[in-house]
Amino acid sequence: MKNNIAVIILAAGKSTRMKSDMPKVLHKLCGRAMLGYVLDLVASLKPRQVVVVLGFKQEQVRKIIPKSVKIALQKRLIGTADAVKAGLSALKGFKGTVLVLYGDNPLLKKDTLKKLLDYHIKNNVDATLLTAQLKKPAGYGRVIRDKYFSVCGIVEERDADEVEKDIREINTGIMAFKKEILDSNLKYIRPNNRKKEYYLTDIIGILAKKGCLVEAVKAEDLQEALGINTGAELAGANFIMQKRINDEFMQEGVTIVDPATTFISFGTKIGAGTVIYPFTVIERDVKIGKRCSVGPFAHLREAVRLGNDVTAGNFIEMVRAKIGAKTFVKHFSYIGDSSVGASVNIGAGTVTANFDGLKKHYTIIKDKVNIGSDTVIVAPARIGRSATTGAGSVVTKNVPDNAVVAGVPARTLRKKR
């Protein structure tokens, strides 16, 4: 595939059907904005230029767009054709293939887009659609073909009659164009629809009537064609993306005992030989070493780092915590804003009390410490190397190396030899 390609990503829309005031493309799948997946996919194609068209609350969306990507603004949200026109304004001087994608299509795969682009370029096609065959195509535009089975138009469902609604081949919205063909024919699109918007899909009928070569490539995996417009569709896409993430980890040597009840955010790092038990939630920016044991019923929140051979067991919660190698945190504990050393034993019910009502504070637990069950460590506190806390202790001051402390508040009983 030649790389004389530019990509326009449409990301201007609202979340009207989601009934949300957040831009649609910022809604998250597995802990990541759906637009992020599309940007990564586009980067993998190595195009000459990339333009993201923004509109609704564009200042929020800008924050996740790389500096290397151009931004165009759609001043009025009056349809996809107008959005593409805005995108083309940032591609002046470019000659080649323009691929139109949508920021709310995060399930697309690289192989599918390469197949579309390869067909478009090798066959010198004016416009190539990515279509799919659905048993229940409700909500999607239908692909209209003539008596020779050539593509001659697309009709949106809201404008389709009963016969057209029975068509099962749907338009995914993904299209590749010769840039000059797209640029010179957008002006012929008229808002002849119920919403008075300028639909990019109307250009297919315009091109077909002019005798331009319009083709379609079908997506093999129907899941890739799924757009996201409602909360229910977002949940369905999240399920698909989670399966992909879990499958990838299992292929790399991670054991996930029950993938259906294991929720791992995008970007998580997990070493080979680690076992993830059921009902575990791992949020963004978490790194887990090799041969660890996590769960069941564990919740690892952002910025958790587990060294090799760590056990993070039943009903534990961690956030912004670094846990050293061979440390054991087995039952009913909360470890937040903490640095825990290597070969530490954290007894059941241990809590790092990191919040004083105004701000968070940090706890440091050095190597080879034994924390007794139901210990509360009031941050900021430092527990020295090889120290021990008695069960039920409330630690409010720093504990020296090798000390044994107990009580409420905890007092030093003796020093280990």
ChimeraX attribute file (.defattr): number of C-alpha atoms within 10 A of each C-alpha:
attribute: neighborCount
match mode: 1-to-1
recipient: residues
	/A:1	13
	/A:2	12
	/A:3	13
	/A:4	15
	/A:5	24
	/A:6	24
	/A:7	24
	/A:8	28
	/A:9	27
	/A:10	25
	/A:11	26
	/A:12	27
	/A:13	25
	/A:14	19
	/A:15	19
	/A:16	13
	/A:17	11
	/A:18	17
	/A:19	12
	/A:20	13
	/A:21	11
	/A:22	17
	/A:23	20
	/A:24	27
	/A:25	25
	/A:26	19
	/A:27	19
	/A:28	17
	/A:29	24
	/A:30	22
	/A:31	18
	/A:32	16
	/A:33	20
	/A:34	24
	/A:35	27
	/A:36	20
	/A:37	20
	/A:38	22
	/A:39	19
	/A:40	12
	/A:41	17
	/A:42	22
	/A:43	15
	/A:44	10
	/A:45	16
	/A:46	15
	/A:47	17
	/A:48	13
	/A:49	20
	/A:50	24
	/A:51	23
	/A:52	29
	/A:53	26
	/A:54	26
	/A:55	21
	/A:56	21
	/A:57	14
	/A:58	18
	/A:59	10
	/A:60	13
	/A:61	21
	/A:62	13
	/A:63	9
	/A:64	13
	/A:65	15
	/A:66	11
	/A:67	9
	/A:68	9
	/A:69	13
	/A:70	16
	/A:71	20
	/A:72	25
	/A:73	19
	/A:74	23
	/A:75	13
	/A:76	11
	/A:77	17
	/A:78	16
	/A:79	18
	/A:80	21
	/A:81	21
	/A:82	21
	/A:83	29
	/A:84	25
	/A:85	19
	/A:86	22
	/A:87	26
	/A:88	22
	/A:89	13
	/A:90	19
	/A:91	19
	/A:92	8
	/A:93	8
	/A:94	16
	/A:95	13
	/A:96	17
	/A:97	27
	/A:98	28
	/A:99	25
	/A:100	20
	/A:101	24
	/A:102	22
	/A:103	25
	/A:104	25
	/A:105	22
	/A:106	27
	/A:107	24
	/A:108	21
	/A:109	15
	/A:110	15
	/A:111	11
	/A:112	17
	/A:113	22
	/A:114	13
	/A:115	15
	/A:116	22
	/A:117	27
	/A:118	14
	/A:119	18
	/A:120	25
	/A:121	21
	/A:122	10
	/A:123	11
	/A:124	13
	/A:125	19
	/A:126	22
	/A:127	26
	/A:128	25
	/A:129	27
	/A:130	22
	/A:131	23
	/A:132	24
	/A:133	18
	/A:134	15
	/A:135	9
	/A:136	12
	/A:137	18
	/A:138	14
	/A:139	13
	/A:140	22
	/A:141	25
	/A:142	26
	/A:143	24
	/A:144	19
	/A:145	13
	/A:146	9
	/A:147	7
	/A:148	7
	/A:149	8
	/A:150	14
	/A:151	20
	/A:152	21
	/A:153	20
	/A:154	22
	/A:155	23
	/A:156	20
	/A:157	17
	/A:158	14
	/A:159	14
	/A:160	14
	/A:161	11
	/A:162	9
	/A:163	7
	/A:164	17
	/A:165	20
	/A:166	14
	/A:167	17
	/A:168	18
	/A:169	20
	/A:170	26
	/A:171	25
	/A:172	24
	/A:173	19
	/A:174	20
	/A:175	24
	/A:176	28
	/A:177	24
	/A:178	20
	/A:179	20
	/A:180	14
	/A:181	16
	/A:182	21
	/A:183	15
	/A:184	9
	/A:185	13
	/A:186	19
	/A:187	13
	/A:188	11
	/A:189	18
	/A:190	15
	/A:191	14
	/A:192	12
	/A:193	13
	/A:194	8
	/A:195	12
	/A:196	11
	/A:197	17
	/A:198	23
	/A:199	24
	/A:200	22
	/A:201	22
	/A:202	20
	/A:203	23
	/A:204	27
	/A:205	19
	/A:206	17
	/A:207	20
	/A:208	18
	/A:209	11
	/A:210	9
	/A:211	10
	/A:212	15
	/A:213	17
	/A:214	20
	/A:215	20
	/A:216	21
	/A:217	18
	/A:218	19
	/A:219	21
	/A:220	12
	/A:221	14
	/A:222	15
	/A:223	15
	/A:224	18
	/A:225	25
	/A:226	20
	/A:227	21
	/A:228	24
	/A:229	19
	/A:230	16
	/A:231	15
	/A:232	11
	/A:233	14
	/A:234	20
	/A:235	15
	/A:236	16
	/A:237	24
	/A:238	20
	/A:239	15
	/A:240	16
	/A:241	18
	/A:242	21
	/A:243	17
	/A:244	12
	/A:245	18
	/A:246	20
	/A:247	15
	/A:248	12
	/A:249	20
	/A:250	17
	/A:251	10
	/A:252	12
	/A:253	16
	/A:254	21
	/A:255	20
	/A:256	20
	/A:257	15
	/A:258	13
	/A:259	20
	/A:260	13
	/A:261	15
	/A:262	22
	/A:263	22
	/A:264	23
	/A:265	23
	/A:266	20
	/A:267	15
	/A:268	17
	/A:269	16
	/A:270	21
	/A:271	20
	/A:272	19
	/A:273	18
	/A:274	24
	/A:275	21
	/A:276	26
	/A:277	21
	/A:278	19
	/A:279	19
	/A:280	25
	/A:281	20
	/A:282	24
	/A:283	22
	/A:284	19
	/A:285	18
	/A:286	23
	/A:287	19
	/A:288	23
	/A:289	20
	/A:290	19
	/A:291	21
	/A:292	24
	/A:293	22
	/A:294	28
	/A:295	23
	/A:296	20
	/A:297	20
	/A:298	26
	/A:299	23
	/A:300	28
	/A:301	20
	/A:302	18
	/A:303	17
	/A:304	24
	/A:305	22
	/A:306	27
	/A:307	21
	/A:308	22
	/A:309	22
	/A:310	26
	/A:311	23
	/A:312	29
	/A:313	24
	/A:314	21
	/A:315	19
	/A:316	25
	/A:317	20
	/A:318	24
	/A:319	19
	/A:320	18
	/A:321	23
	/A:322	21
	/A:323	27
	/A:324	23
	/A:325	21
	/A:326	20
	/A:327	25
	/A:328	21
	/A:329	25
	/A:330	23
	/A:331	20
	/A:332	20
	/A:333	26
	/A:334	20
	/A:335	26
	/A:336	24
	/A:337	23
	/A:338	24
	/A:339	19
	/A:340	25
	/A:341	22
	/A:342	21
	/A:343	20
	/A:344	25
	/A:345	22
	/A:346	25
	/A:347	22
	/A:348	22
	/A:349	21
	/A:350	25
	/A:351	22
	/A:352	24
	/A:353	23
	/A:354	21
	/A:355	15
	/A:356	11
	/A:357	6
	/A:358	6
	/A:359	7
	/A:360	13
	/A:361	17
	/A:362	19
	/A:363	23
	/A:364	21
	/A:365	26
	/A:366	21
	/A:367	21
	/A:368	20
	/A:369	25
	/A:370	22
	/A:371	27
	/A:372	21
	/A:373	21
	/A:374	20
	/A:375	26
	/A:376	25
	/A:377	27
	/A:378	21
	/A:379	23
	/A:380	21
	/A:381	21
	/A:382	22
	/A:383	26
	/A:384	20
	/A:385	20
	/A:386	19
	/A:387	23
	/A:388	25
	/A:389	30
	/A:390	21
	/A:391	19
	/A:392	19
	/A:393	22
	/A:394	22
	/A:395	27
	/A:396	18
	/A:397	16
	/A:398	18
	/A:399	22
	/A:400	17
	/A:401	18
	/A:402	18
	/A:403	21
	/A:404	20
	/A:405	25
	/A:406	19
	/A:407	16
	/A:408	13
	/A:409	13
	/A:410	22
	/A:411	19
	/A:412	14
	/A:413	13
	/A:414	10
	/A:415	13
	/A:416	11
	/A:417	5
